[in-house]
């Protein structure tokens, strides 16, 4: 049985190394994409401080993301590609780090308490099929170190999960 361990948050690089190691243990031997998304969002939400939402959206059609497993308050169910931070990450096929969502044109406010956001595209064979989305009530919560850490977690999720 997997048991998450408390991780020291003082050293950000060390924090993400340990979080990645725990995620590897959690996902090891499981290929179901939904089960892995559910468990990974729970691990992230439990381990990462100052989050109010952590979860996944998946492309169900070429033009629309649909809500997947998550932790936090209820969320927007459908997001058009190219709209909001999540839809922009899909359209541009790149991570989006937004220090203050009020400064992001077209931000979709699923939770009015969210102030900063980090979205990492999930890619397989060069094509985006979803996103890992993280929201915080703290402006400027996410840094380049956080982006690197979550990009590594997203890559692990993609590698562990079946297409």
C-alpha positions in Angstrom: 0.0 0.0 0.0 1.3 3.5 -0.9 1.7 6.0 2.0 2.5 9.6 1.2 5.3 11.1 3.3 5.4 14.7 4.4 7.9 16.6 2.3 10.0 19.5 3.5 9.1 22.6 1.5 12.1 24.7 2.4 14.2 23.4 -0.6 12.1 23.7 -3.7 14.3 21.5 -5.9 14.4 18.8 -3.2 10.7 19.1 -2.6 10.0 18.3 -6.3 12.5 15.5 -6.4 10.8 13.9 -3.4 7.3 14.6 -4.8 8.3 13.0 -8.1 9.7 10.0 -6.3 6.4 9.6 -4.4 4.4 10.0 -7.6 6.5 7.3 -9.2 5.7 4.9 -6.4 2.0 5.9 -6.5 1.7 5.3 -10.3 4.0 2.3 -10.5 2.2 -0.7 -12.1 -1.0 1.2 -12.9 -1.7 2.2 -16.5 -5.3 3.4 -16.2 -5.3 7.1 -17.1 -8.3 8.1 -15.0 -7.1 6.2 -11.9 -3.6 7.8 -12.2 -5.1 11.3 -12.7 -7.3 10.8 -9.6 -4.4 9.6 -7.4 -1.9 12.2 -8.7 -4.3 15.1 -8.2 -4.8 13.9 -4.6 -1.1 13.6 -4.0 -0.4 17.0 -5.3 -3.3 18.6 -3.4 -2.1 17.0 -0.2 1.6 17.7 -0.6 1.8 21.1 -2.3 1.1 24.1 0.0 -1.1 27.1 -0.9 -3.3 25.3 -3.5 -7.0 25.6 -3.8 -7.4 23.3 -6.8 -5.3 20.6 -8.5 -6.5 18.4 -11.3 -6.9 17.5 -14.9 -8.8 18.5 -18.0 -8.8 16.2 -21.1 -9.6 16.9 -24.8 -12.7 15.1 -25.6 -13.1 16.9 -29.0 -10.4 18.9 -30.9 -12.0 22.1 -29.6 -12.9 21.4 -26.0 -11.4 20.4 -22.7 -13.6 18.4 -20.3 -13.1 18.2 -16.6 -11.2 15.1 -15.3 -10.2 14.0 -11.8 -9.4 16.8 -9.4 -9.1 18.0 -5.8 -10.7 21.3 -4.6 -13.9 23.2 -5.1 -16.3 22.4 -7.9 -14.9 23.4 -11.3 -15.8 24.5 -14.8 -16.8 21.4 -16.7 -16.0 22.5 -20.3 -13.3 24.9 -21.5 -12.9 25.8 -25.2 -9.5 25.4 -26.6 -7.9 28.9 -26.8 -10.0 30.3 -23.9 -8.7 30.9 -20.4 -5.4 29.7 -19.1 -6.1 26.0 -19.7 -7.4 26.5 -23.2 -4.5 28.7 -24.1 -2.0 26.1 -22.8 -3.6 23.6 -25.2 -3.7 26.0 -28.2 -0.1 27.0 -27.7 1.1 23.6 -26.6 3.1 25.1 -23.7 3.0 25.6 -20.0 1.3 28.7 -18.8 2.5 30.3 -15.5 0.2 33.2 -14.5 1.2 35.2 -11.4 -2.1 37.0 -11.3 -5.1 35.6 -13.2 -6.8 39.0 -13.1 -4.1 40.2 -15.5 -4.7 37.3 -17.9 -7.0 38.4 -20.8 -10.0 36.0 -21.0 -9.3 34.3 -17.7 -12.2 31.9 -16.8 -12.9 32.2 -13.1 -14.2 28.8 -12.0 -13.3 29.7 -8.4 -13.2 33.5 -7.6 -10.7 32.8 -4.8 -8.0 31.7 -7.3 -5.4 34.4 -7.9 -2.5 32.5 -9.6 -2.4 29.5 -11.9 0.0 27.1 -13.5 -1.2 24.9 -16.4 1.0 22.2 -17.9 0.0 20.5 -21.2 -0.1 16.7 -21.3 1.5 15.6 -24.6 1.9 12.2 -26.3 3.5 11.9 -29.7 3.8 15.7 -30.0 0.0 16.2 -29.5 -1.7 17.8 -26.5 -4.4 15.6 -25.1 -5.1 17.4 -21.8 -3.7 19.6 -19.1 -2.6 19.5 -15.5 -4.1 22.6 -13.8 -3.0 24.1 -10.5 -4.7 27.1 -8.9 -3.7 29.1 -5.8 -5.4 31.8 -3.8 -2.0 33.5 -3.4 -0.9 35.9 -6.1 2.6 34.9 -7.5 2.4 31.5 -5.9 4.1 29.7 -8.8 7.7 30.1 -9.9 9.8 28.6 -12.7 10.9 25.9 -10.2 7.3 25.0 -9.7 6.8 24.9 -13.4 9.8 22.6 -13.9 8.5 20.3 -11.0 5.0 20.1 -12.4 6.3 19.5 -16.0 8.2 16.5 -14.6 5.1 15.2 -12.8 3.0 15.7 -16.0 5.6 13.7 -18.0 5.6 11.0 -15.4 1.8 10.8 -15.6 1.9 10.5 -19.4 4.5 7.8 -19.3 2.6 5.8 -16.7 -0.8 6.1 -18.3 -2.2 4.3 -21.3 -3.2 6.3 -24.3 
